[in-house]
Structure formats: C-alpha cells, structure tokens
Amino acid sequence: MNQQSAQQTSVRARGKGCGYRLKYEVFAARRALYGIRNAEEIARRGGISVQAVRKVLSGKQPNPQLRTLVAICKALDLRLEDVVEY
C-alpha cells in the first residue's frame, strides 16, 4: 500500500465514527521489514482468518474487533499502541 492509499484509508476509517485511526503505514512497514508478502502468513502467525486480515489491511473493515487487531499486531510483533491513533 503506498502512502497516498494509506492516507485515504485512514480518512475513511475516521469518517466512520470509530474514534480512532489505524496506522496502515506501520503495518506496511513491518510487513516489508519481515518480508511478509501475503495475508496468509499474517493469519497463520496471528491465529485468525485470512479474510479478516485482508479486510483490515485493505481498509475494508475500518472498525475491526479488538481481538482481530491484537492478533495482527502479534503476528507482526507490534503493540496495539503502535498501530492505533486516538
């Protein structure tokens, strides 16, 4: 996801009234650092469905369940605070 796309997705998430913004650029940077190219690897590491990972990382699910975010963070060795901005 490029920077402009991440910013547009962030705006969409804020527009939904969820009260926080996901930092998609942090997800992208960590995936690049670890060489993770597909959602399957994140899903396997986090113990969640591939579909859930894809929806969150693409911005199609701008207000994901907390457990989904925690699982993605776990898979990418991130803290929740690293990817959520209030």
C-alpha positions in Angstrom: 0.0 0.0 0.0 1.5 3.3 -1.0 1.5 6.4 1.3 -1.4 8.1 -0.5 -3.5 5.0 -0.4 -2.8 4.6 3.4 -3.8 8.2 4.0 -7.1 7.8 2.1 -7.8 4.6 4.0 -7.1 6.4 7.3 -9.6 9.2 6.4 -12.2 6.6 5.6 -11.7 5.0 9.0 -12.1 8.3 10.8 -15.2 9.1 8.7 -17.0 6.0 10.1 -17.0 7.5 13.6 -15.0 4.8 15.2 -13.0 7.2 17.3 -9.5 6.0 16.3 -7.4 5.8 13.2 -5.4 2.8 12.2 -1.9 3.5 11.1 -1.8 1.4 7.9 1.7 2.6 7.2 3.0 0.9 10.3 1.5 -2.4 9.2 3.1 -2.0 5.7 6.5 -1.1 7.1 6.6 -4.1 9.4 5.5 -6.4 6.6 8.3 -5.1 4.5 10.8 -5.4 7.3 9.9 -9.1 7.9 9.4 -9.9 4.2 5.8 -10.9 4.7 4.1 -10.5 1.3 0.7 -12.2 1.9 -2.2 -12.2 4.3 -1.9 -16.0 4.7 1.3 -15.7 6.7 -0.1 -13.0 9.0 -3.2 -15.1 9.5 -1.2 -18.1 10.4 1.0 -16.2 12.8 -1.9 -14.5 14.4 -4.3 -17.4 14.5 -7.1 -15.6 12.6 -8.7 -16.0 9.2 -7.1 -14.8 6.0 -10.3 -12.9 5.2 -10.1 -10.9 8.5 -6.5 -9.9 7.8 -7.3 -8.9 4.2 -10.3 -6.8 5.3 -8.4 -4.9 8.0 -5.2 -4.3 6.0 -7.1 -3.2 2.9 -9.2 -0.7 4.9 -12.5 -2.5 4.0 -13.0 -3.1 7.7 -12.2 0.3 9.3 -13.6 -0.7 12.7 -12.2 -4.2 13.3 -12.8 -6.1 16.5 -10.1 -5.6 19.1 -9.1 -9.3 19.1 -8.5 -9.1 15.3 -6.2 -6.1 15.8 -4.4 -7.8 18.6 -3.9 -10.9 16.5 -2.5 -8.9 13.6 -0.2 -7.0 15.9 1.0 -10.2 17.5 1.8 -11.7 14.0 3.8 -8.6 13.1 5.5 -8.2 16.5 3.7 -4.9 17.1 2.0 -3.4 20.1 -1.6 -2.1 19.7 -0.4 1.4 20.6 1.9 1.2 17.6 -1.0 1.0 15.1 -3.9 2.9 16.7 -4.1 6.6 17.0 -6.9 8.2 19.0 
